[in-house]
Amino acid sequence: MERQISSARVASIFAWLDSLFRCSAGLSGRGETAASSCCLLFLVLAIACGVGRPQVALAAGTDWVLLCPTGGAGEPRYQDQNGNVIDIADPGDRAIATKACNPRVLGANANVNVSVTNNNANTIYVAFTDYATQTPGQITWSGNCSVVNYQVVIPKGTTCTASVPAAAGITRFCAFTNQVPVGQTPNCNLAQTHNQTMVETNFGTGSSGVCYPTSQSTCVWYDISVIPQNCTPSAWRQNHCQDTGGAAYNLPVSLACQGQPTYTCKGPPSNIPFGNANYPSNCGVPTANCVGNSPVCDNAYFWPTPSPQPNSECLAGQTLVITFLAGS
């Protein structure tokens, strides 16, 4: 038995198809015949689904339809205007059709790996918060690490690994030097209020529009933020956000991912050169024209709108490495 694919699912793969094949511009690199086949499949997937026609997906601008197998058996097939069912012979087209019929291939249920290392002198307690709900985010810590009240306990010299669903979205990590007691929920959205260093993350997939290029099955964007609670672009221009709550900083940290910039932010906090905001003194240069990898580049957000932006993308299959460093 075949089933139709939903319009929502088809919409989610438009960007992926465009990035992967670029067939509308003739840039597939597979030759004219293959490019035409790709474009035909793109039209097949440009679907108006569920209009009184069960088990088939009606194609826009063509008389062909795409039939999706159900129950995990069989492969996607075409159906022409006369009702004839046709196998998809081209391997590339068949792969696209399989992705269209199976959301798992697009990374909807995929995970992103994260590791957190504590090189500080004392045990730390790391929390992970969903930005939108201000509740603990979805994360699974490895079995050798203890989790108490939504905080993973990381002794000195220890690394804990975790898996985060790509659907976790906009989130934050933060570390406490004292465990938040049971009965109180740790909330990294309040890190600025408590002057804690923020590791900001955005997990997603290419099909959801978070990853670039959109062919990426999963990704996570990452950055360090030490922005004071009430700091604004105009307050930065006026006096570098003095009297706006003080820098969101309690522990030195670095963020790294293979092939991507490494961001390092260390103290001690200082009123030089930015006054009583007391930004960490070894956290890069917030007005630099480069980001990461060097202390003379911008390594963290000191205010909301720097240019260039000191954030980067960890691509599918890579691990975001968070290291809380020695020192203050």
Backbone hydrogen bonds, N-H to C=O, Kabsch-Sander energy under -0.5 kcal/mol:
donor,donor_aa,acceptor,acceptor_aa,energy
3,R,68,C,-4.3
10,V,6,S,-2.1
11,A,7,S,-2.6
12,S,8,A,-1.6
13,I,9,R,-0.7
13,I,10,V,-1.2
14,F,10,V,-0.6
14,F,11,A,-0.9
15,A,11,A,-0.5
17,L,13,I,-2.8
18,D,14,F,-2.5
19,S,15,A,-2.4
20,L,16,W,-2.5
21,F,17,L,-2.5
22,R,17,L,-0.9
22,R,18,D,-0.9
25,A,22,R,-1.0
26,G,23,C,-1.4
27,L,22,R,-2.1
35,A,31,G,-2.7
36,S,32,E,-2.3
37,S,33,T,-2.2
38,C,34,A,-2.6
39,C,35,A,-2.6
40,L,36,S,-2.4
41,L,37,S,-2.2
42,F,38,C,-2.2
43,L,39,C,-2.1
44,V,40,L,-2.3
45,L,41,L,-2.2
46,A,42,F,-0.8
46,A,43,L,-0.6
47,I,45,L,-1.8
48,A,58,L,-2.0
49,C,47,I,-0.7
52,G,50,G,-1.5
56,V,53,R,-1.0
57,A,66,L,-0.6
58,L,48,A,-0.6
58,L,56,V,-0.6
59,A,64,W,-0.7
60,A,43,L,-0.8
60,A,46,A,-1.9
61,G,59,A,-0.5
62,T,59,A,-0.6
65,V,79,Q,-2.0
66,L,57,A,-0.8
67,L,65,V,-0.5
67,L,77,R,-3.4
68,C,3,R,-2.0
70,T,1,M,-1.6
73,A,70,T,-1.1
77,R,67,L,-2.0
78,Y,86,I,-2.7
79,Q,65,V,-1.8
80,D,84,N,-2.4
83,G,80,D,-1.9
86,I,78,Y,-2.8
88,I,76,P,-0.6
89,A,87,D,-0.9
94,R,90,D,-2.5
95,A,91,P,-2.1
96,I,92,G,-2.0
97,A,93,D,-2.5
98,T,94,R,-2.2
99,K,95,A,-2.1
100,A,96,I,-2.4
101,C,97,A,-2.0
102,N,98,T,-1.4
105,V,102,N,-1.1
106,L,102,N,-0.6
106,L,103,P,-0.8
107,G,104,R,-1.7
108,A,103,P,-1.4
110,A,107,G,-1.5
112,V,164,V,-2.9
113,N,318,Q,-0.7
114,V,162,A,-2.5
115,S,320,L,-2.6
116,V,160,C,-3.2
117,T,322,I,-2.7
118,N,158,T,-2.4
119,N,117,T,-0.7
119,N,324,F,-3.4
124,I,154,I,-2.2
125,Y,176,F,-2.3
126,V,124,I,-0.5
126,V,152,V,-2.3
127,A,174,C,-2.6
128,F,150,Y,-0.5
129,T,172,R,-2.8
130,D,135,T,-3.0
131,Y,129,T,-0.5
131,Y,170,I,-2.2
132,A,170,I,-0.5
134,Q,130,D,-2.1
137,G,128,F,-2.5
139,I,137,G,-0.6
140,T,163,S,-2.3
141,W,139,I,-0.5
142,S,161,T,-2.8
145,C,142,S,-1.8
146,S,153,V,-0.5
148,V,151,Q,-2.8
151,Q,148,V,-1.1
152,V,126,V,-2.5
153,V,146,S,-3.1
154,I,124,I,-2.7
154,I,152,V,-0.6
157,G,118,N,-2.7
158,T,118,N,-0.6
158,T,155,P,-1.6
160,C,116,V,-2.9
162,A,114,V,-3.0
163,S,140,T,-2.1
164,V,112,V,-2.8
166,A,110,A,-2.7
168,A,165,P,-2.2
169,G,166,A,-0.7
171,T,201,T,-3.1
172,R,129,T,-1.9
173,F,199,V,-2.8
174,C,127,A,-1.6
176,F,125,Y,-2.7
184,Q,181,P,-2.1
190,L,187,N,-1.7
191,A,188,C,-1.5
194,H,190,L,-1.9
195,N,192,Q,-1.0
196,Q,191,A,-3.0
198,M,225,S,-1.9
199,V,173,F,-2.4
200,E,198,M,-0.7
200,E,223,D,-2.3
201,T,171,T,-2.7
202,N,221,W,-1.8
203,F,169,G,-2.3
204,G,219,C,-2.0
206,G,216,Q,-1.8
207,S,106,L,-0.5
209,G,206,G,-1.4
210,V,205,T,-1.5
211,C,205,T,-1.4
216,Q,213,P,-2.0
219,C,204,G,-1.6
220,V,314,C,-1.9
221,W,202,N,-2.3
222,Y,312,S,-2.6
223,D,200,E,-1.7
225,S,198,M,-2.5
226,V,301,Y,-2.7
229,Q,246,G,-0.5
230,N,244,T,-2.7
231,C,228,P,-1.5
236,W,232,T,-2.3
237,R,233,P,-2.2
238,Q,234,S,-2.0
239,N,235,A,-2.4
240,H,236,W,-2.1
241,C,235,A,-1.8
242,Q,239,N,-0.6
244,T,241,C,-0.9
247,A,277,A,-3.0
248,A,226,V,-1.4
249,Y,247,A,-1.7
253,V,265,C,-2.2
254,S,323,T,-2.2
255,L,263,Y,-2.5
256,A,321,V,-2.1
260,Q,257,C,-2.6
263,Y,255,L,-2.3
265,C,253,V,-2.7
266,K,282,N,-2.4
270,S,279,Y,-2.1
275,G,271,N,-2.1
277,A,274,F,-0.7
278,N,275,G,-1.8
281,S,268,P,-1.9
282,N,266,K,-2.5
283,C,280,P,-0.5
283,C,284,G,-0.5
285,V,297,C,-1.7
288,A,285,V,-2.0
292,G,298,D,-2.4
293,N,262,T,-3.4
297,C,294,S,-1.6
298,D,290,C,-2.9
299,N,283,C,-0.8
301,Y,224,I,-2.7
302,F,300,A,-0.7
311,N,309,Q,-1.9
312,S,222,Y,-1.9
314,C,220,V,-3.2
315,L,313,E,-0.6
316,A,218,T,-0.6
318,Q,315,L,-2.1
320,L,113,N,-2.2
321,V,256,A,-3.0
321,V,319,T,-0.6
322,I,115,S,-3.2
322,I,320,L,-0.6
323,T,254,S,-2.6
323,T,321,V,-0.5
324,F,117,T,-3.1
325,L,252,P,-1.5
325,L,323,T,-0.6
